[in-house]
């Protein structure tokens, strides 16, 4: 990538803003860990170069102005290797004596 190139051209972001639903309440701006959201003309704007797709803005928005673009699971068939990386929260709900061999 050359200086001045936009990150958005190289990377896809799953978080999208529905501008017509945004009322400029700043809830998303306050929870964004990378300060990737700014208000312009009374509406939230996502700065693609800073956004890490954490989804905090989706979770907090009272007007559901942010959404996540997702793929259908059938897209996995396009890949030779399928790898799942479960959240640590998944493991935390089991007793300490439950290992991966019991979760399969």
Buried (B, 14 or more C-beta within 10 A) or exposed (E): EEEEEEEEEEEEBEBEBEEEBBEBBEBBBEBBEEEBBEBEEEBBBBBBEBBEBBEBBBEBBEBEBBBEEEEEEEEEEEEEEEEEEEEEEEEEEEEEEEEEEEEE
